[in-house]
């Protein structure tokens, strides 16, 4: 199967929104009047962003999901994407499920595959995604103001926890991942039942980009980022770009991990101070969750709530923005904690 | 050197045209009124698209050049690009010249680096480029009409010839390249002096995207493509998408190789019928030249000439479009030749 056959068979679809789709030297897009185009690109490498024996359907899903998550963080609506793919061989048994996972998520978001490139080489997936957002309404990392409140969507830590368990189970580290804080790999692992691991693994391998929440937050959130590298790192980008600091309520943060499946377990674990720190490390440092962290003025509490309801996405308030640079972790009484995480060090070194 | 330091040090530049450049979840572009956005993506893999010991400055240049060439083929003006980069290690001694080669060409075309991704992995460069073209004026592969004439810019064959010599000199085939017709690797090699090889190698490693010609051909050319896979293959895309055929004047095509440095040599070689075929194979099948092949109505001969002059780009008329599908090679007397090339077979199997 040659390059052109491969493209025709697996990746050529109707593109009603694009002026011109796959098959020419370029694709053509026409922005609607008053809209800006949001653009993001992500490259996924075998052995670093995914295990080489990962379900290709999940990989197709995730490759697009991580890009849609960047659009969500900007409040942009997905429009189209390009796919560049290096493959060791043109294997239909791999390409069929990969393209199905990819295109099912694309269809869900009305995001058209408009072009790409395929070549022989070590497995590498590079997607560039295009979204649209009304002029001046994009959510930026740079808009956080002192006294704004800090929110996180969904739950955090499951993906990193699943990865840590999978890595341990394989008894080899696959070289770690450039985007994951080392803390994930080296942390004491929370115990997980087989069922819980299966659920956590779904978060790792089938992330849900928070596109509906992102667009609902236009005009409400003051700043936003998606959580791909861990909450501390990604909130850190907001703080750095906005020139501010933040205080986080660790009790609220702890509940982000427990809220869904692990609540009962977590309640028991939290009695131990050492385990509290371990849980917190997973919540604050675990990557790959693809939730949104965002800030909004106190006056927008109702707006944030309405956006959460409209997008059917849970949202938790976990802290506030300070004029003082740096990131402070507080207990429920507002007292500063002296927890010291590797990802926190990394962040602290930057602001 | 971490990912963020690397981006800051080598790849963060001012982006006066973009609404938002490197450093947020997405970049933001605003199309000028009445403009469409042309988008293309190319992935370059070590050992397949370039030798692993290639000059990193040349590689940076070529990685963007092949993308700008796609914009040129659509008649689009470069605006911006994203860069996704997998690197075995964050090596400043490699990254500095790579980024210099890349950004020098970007500056030459006013094409802004607006975002990207870096990760550890086998060397892989994926660029997605954005250009703008007035609504409805993009040059497409699908517009060729019977009786239109076929043109090629610049010269053809040097890049493929240099590659074939380099491959032979290395006495190993590096696995061939997915994008190159096998004919290049297996053809009888034309003899090249060391000086001529150095010149031909410049064409292989430092291709010149024909951006000025592409934009000058708006409203004049009926169809266009860039020549990355060889003339026969890329003209074949035009024929297939336009539902037409073509006849090529092989004498005019032969002169495409000889016009610059090899003219004297070529004149001597052409006395031999076997060598004529070898030269023709290089001209028709050699990839990596990044010239444009385009068609235009006879009534636009003066327009084509004016575009060539305005863009300071030589252009040669080498044939015409026929209603009859397929590609015919003719001698100077208009008689059909029975040359049989591998890349021609590949093409013939497609239309």
Interface residues (C-beta under 8 A of the other chain):
Chain A: X3 X4 X19 X20 X23 X24 X25 X26 X27 X28 X29 X30 X31 X36 X37 X38 X39 X40 X41 X42 X43 X45 X46 X47 X48 X49 X70 X71 X73 X74 X76 X82 X83 X84 X85 X86 X114 X115 X116 X117 X118 X119 X120 X121 X122 X124 X126 X128 X130 X131 X133 X135 X138 X140 X141 X142 X175 X178 X179 X224 X225 X226 X241 X350
Chain B: X3 X4 X19 X20 X23 X24 X25 X26 X27 X28 X29 X30 X31 X36 X37 X38 X39 X40 X41 X42 X43 X45 X46 X47 X48 X49 X70 X71 X73 X74 X76 X82 X83 X84 X85 X86 X114 X115 X116 X117 X119 X120 X121 X122 X124 X126 X128 X130 X131 X133 X135 X138 X140 X141 X142 X175 X178 X179 X224 X225 X226 X241 X350
